Every structure is written in structure tokens, then in C-alpha cells.
Amino acid sequence: FIKIKTKLYIPNINFQETRPQVLFPLCRPFLGQDSWENKESNFKEWRMEGGMFEFTNDIATAEFVLLPFSINYYFEHRLQTYLDALSKRCIGLGIKAYGFISGDFGIHLNEFENIIYLRPSGFRSQLSAANQGLPVFLSDHYSRIMETKEVTLREKNQLPRVGFCGHASMSLEKRVKEDLKVMRENALRVSNNDWVLEPIFPSAFHRARKLKSLERNKNIDANFIYRSQYRAGAHSEEEKKRTTLEYYHNMIDSDYVFCLRGGGNFSVRLYETLMCGRIPLFINTDCILPQANTIDWKKHLIWIEWSDRSRIAEILLDFHNEIHNDDFKAMQIANRGLWINQLSVSGCLNHCISKFNLDKL
């Protein structure tokens, strides 16, 4: 039995002048010194050893295409005609191209028939099917801190222990600063004749309000660390290391982790919680989640609509009281597995393959 690898095509770039950090993460396992390449050491670094994927120089033999730069980049450099030509080429070959939209804010960009936009941020109800969720790609801090890849399981206790370590503040000054940031973004959009505006959402304020309401409930064990600044304002490497350890230990030492969007309409903490094998207490603000057609997200978290935010404690307690200890532990294992198998770079590439196969049916 010979395993056939899926071939993908990536357009060439100026390899000497391009920083790897600006590239689409799904392309980076194929990045060589002066070309795209299939190199086992690169695949191992991205946990794709013995992989299912192979870069091809010939687009006609590819099953899908990855755009190396963000879609924002192509628009900023007036390369829409390039994207249009690529889309038409993909139509002729019966394949899709995938690109990513970068940035915290949920910007709207013109679409092309056979190019799928992958994005962490945006508002699901405002976006077409050409826009799909993209996870925030993370290093495996859990296995580094805990020195194991296996989930350290928590037993179900009488009181649900909810964790949170991060930026949350009722400060009026902080709220005004967050509001002004969005207003500046909206002013920029209007100046560019883009009237799809970002809603004003002071995330640190909203987080603090919900956390305080959970703290007041005597049936909830609140394990909260409030930060007045992002990453506690850490600057030195020593401070960053200390606050990172505090952040992840808070998560690992909790049953559930409070996950509400930050400056953009997405939560990095959601993916970190899954990585640690914990259960997200996720407040949905019309988020665009990855692989929404193949992942049953409500099996992996406690889902609370923004309109139900006043009932957050009630919904949490109902869930915790009803779940059996065995199912509670199985959910922790499943969440870590979801992060490894589907929300990693290799997992997202697998999603591109499954989409390709579905589109052929």
C-alpha cells in the first residue's frame, strides 16, 4: 500500500526579501531558502512528519492552491487583477485557492469565484460562504510547561472552577481608549469609501462585567487574575516568561475557561483552552469559527450567545450539574485532540483536502 500525497501549489515569492512571519502559516512548512520545497525536517517542525502533503511546481497537477501573502497585501498593492486571473485559472482546473485575511478587525474585501478567504476575525452573519474561519496557530505551550503531551485530567468537583487570566477592567479611561481605537478604524474605512463599520465593543469592560457577575455567585469557584494591560504590561523576557506561566497555569488549574472576544471579534484564548484540554466557556459574538461544517463546536465548549450573557452563571451551572464525571474527563481529552488534529497547520491543510474532495462530488 503506497500512501498518495496531496499536491498543493504555492506561487513564487521573493524568498530573499520576505520575512517568514508575514506568510500564510499554511505555506510555511514548505518554505526553503530560495524556493518552496518538500523537506522532512520542515514537516517535522510543523508536526507534519511522514505527511500527506507535497508541494508541486505545476499548478495543473495541484489539488488546491495556497496564496503566500495575506489577501490584504494583494489589495494594498493593487494586485486584484492577479487574484482574478488566479481564480479563473482555478476554475479551469476545477480547484480552489485559499488565502488568509490578517488583522484584528473584520474587514470586507471583494471576492473572487474560486478563492476562499480564511480569517480569524469577522462577523459570521455579515460574510458570504467564501469566508471561512481560521484558527490562531499556537506553539504547544501545554506540553512544554507540563512536560507531557497527554492531558492532565481534572475530576468533576461540586463547584465548577472557572479560570481567566487577562485584560479585564471596569476603568472608564480604558473603555474610552478601546472605543476611540474602533472609531479611528471606522473613520479610516469611511475615508476609503468602505461603509461596513466595526461595532464599538470595549472588550476589557465587557469581560470585567461578566467576570464580576460570576464571582458573585457562591456556587462558582472563580479563579480569576485581572490584568490592567495586555500581558500585564510585561516588557522584559523575565516578565514575559513569568506572566506566560501564570496565564497557562491559571488555565490548567481550572475546569472551564472564560472566553470572550478581545479587540477583534475572535478569541485567542479559545484555542489556548482547547490546547490545554480544558472546556471553553465561550460567549458567541457572531464569531466565524474554523471548519464550522465539520466540527460540531457545541460538543467541545459551553456555548453562550451574547444575547444570553445575563444567564452565563445559570447556563454554566446547568451544564456542570448535568455532566457525568466520565464525560467531563472525555471532553477534556477530546478538546486537546481537536486542537492537535484539526486546528493545527496540518489539520487545516487536511480541511483543504476534504473541501476539495467534497467539491468534486
C-alpha positions, -999 to +999 in steps of 0.1 A: +000+000+000+015+033-011+002+065+005-005+091-022+003+126-011-020+155-018-003+180-041-006+217-035+007+247-054+021+280-040+030+309-063+066+320-061+078+350-040+110+369-035+124+345-010+154+366+000+134+397+009+103+381+025+101+376+063+086+342+071+063+359+097+043+377+070+035+345+051+003+325+053+011+299+081-002+271+060+026+278+035+055+279+060+061+242+063+071+243+026+094+273+029+130+268+018+160+291+015+152+302-021+122+281-031+092+262-019+103+226-011+093+193+004+117+189+033+111+163+060+128+184+087+104+213+080+075+190+081+087+176+115+090+211+129+053+217+119+043+182+131+036+170+096+062+143+096+055+115+071+030+139+058+001+137+034+012+169+015+036+177-012+044+209-029+043+209-067+057+234-091+030+227-116-004+242-108-021+218-132-012+188-110-023+205-078-054+197-058-055+232-043-036+265-042-023+285-012-017+322-016+016+330+002+006+366+013-025+379+030-054+389+009-049+424+024-015+425+009-028+419-026-054+446-023-029+471-007-006+465-037-034+468-062-030+432-074-067+424-078-061+416-114-036+389-103-062+374-080-088+375-107-065+357-131-056+331-105-093+325-097-101+319-134-071+295-137-085+276-107-120+275-123-104+259-154-086+233-133-116+226-110-097+235-078-099+262-051-073+287-039-070+296-002-058+329+011-059+345+046-072+378+058-050+393+085-056+417+113-079+420+143-107+438+125-132+421+103-126+439+071-146+432+039-127+427+006-141+420-029-143+382-036-133+360-065-152+329-075-127+302-067-107+319-039-117+310-003-108+336+024-097+321+057-099+346+086-098+345+124-120+376+127-152+390+113-189+386+118-204+354+105-238+369+097-222+396+075-200+373+055-206+351+025-197+314+023-164+324+006-152+334+040-143+306+065-128+306+099-091+303+105-077+293+139-050+312+157-019+290+153-001+283+185+030+267+198+023+238+221+029+256+254+009+230+273+034+201+265+063+224+272+050+235+306+036+202+317+063+181+300+037+158+286+015+157+255-012+139+274-040+159+291-037+162+329-073+153+337-094+171+362-121+154+382-155+169+384-160+187+417-192+200+432-184+236+423-173+244+387-139+261+387-138+289+361-105+303+351-095+336+335-062+355+334-061+385+311-071+421+303-103+429+321-111+463+336-141+485+345-119+516+341-137+544+323-103+555+308-097+521+294-132+519+279-128+553+262-094+542+248-109+510+233-139+529+219-115+555+203-095+527+186-126+514+169-137+549+159-104+556+143-107+523+124-142+532+112-130+567+102-103+551+080-129+528+064-152+558+056-122+577+040-117+546+018-155+545+009-160+514+029-192+518+049-192+484+066-182+496+100-168+478+130-192+478+160-178+495+191-171+468+217-150+477+247-139+441+254-119+447+286-150+464+301-174+436+290-151+409+302-148+426+337-186+429+340-192+392+332-164+380+354-177+401+383-211+385+379-196+350+380-175+360+411-207+370+429-222+335+425-215+314+456-219+282+435-190+290+412-153+288+422-139+318+404-102+315+396-096+350+381-065+371+376-073+406+363-048+424+342-050+462+336-029+458+305-023+432+278+001+406+291+002+426+323+024+452+305+054+428+305+085+441+287+115+421+298+120+385+289+118+375+326+084+393+330+071+377+298+081+343+310+066+348+344+032+361+331+030+334+304+034+307+331+008+324+353-015+326+323-013+289+314-012+276+350-045+295+356-060+277+326-046+243+335-058+246+371-094+253+360-123+232+347-137+259+324-121+290+309-140+322+302-136+331+265-149+364+252-136+383+222-108+409+225-102+439+203-111+418+172-142+395+170-123+364+179-108+348+210-072+335+210-080+321+245-105+297+229-077+279+211-053+280+240-081+265+262-085+236+237-047+231+236-047+227+273-076+202+273-099+224+292-135+234+284-141+269+270-170+290+285-174+306+251-196+337+246-205+339+209-205+375+195-213+364+159-179+348+156-166+329+125-152+296+138-129+273+118-143+243+099-178+251+111-193+225+087-171+196+100-165+205+137-195+202+160-183+231+181-211+228+207-197+194+217-164+210+227-175+240+248-203+257+267-219+279+241-235+311+253-250+336+228-242+373+235-280+378+239-279+353+268-249+368+286-270+377+316-276+340+321-240+329+320-239+315+355-272+297+351-261+281+318-227+271+333-242+255+364-268+236+344-241+221+322-218+213+352-245+197+373-257+175+344-224+162+330-212+129+343-176+128+356-165+103+328-180+126+302-163+156+318-129+139+315-136+126+280-144+162+269-110+173+281-093+146+261-114+154+230-106+191+232-069+185+233-073+161+204-094+187+184-066+212+188-038+188+177-057+171+149-079+198+133-068+232+145-030+228+138-014+237+105-016+200+093-052+199+105-062+229+084-044+215+054-064+183+058-095+205+058-085+220+025-082+184+011-116+174+024-131+205+009-115+197-024-130+161-023-164+174-013-164+200-041-157+172-067-189+153-057 
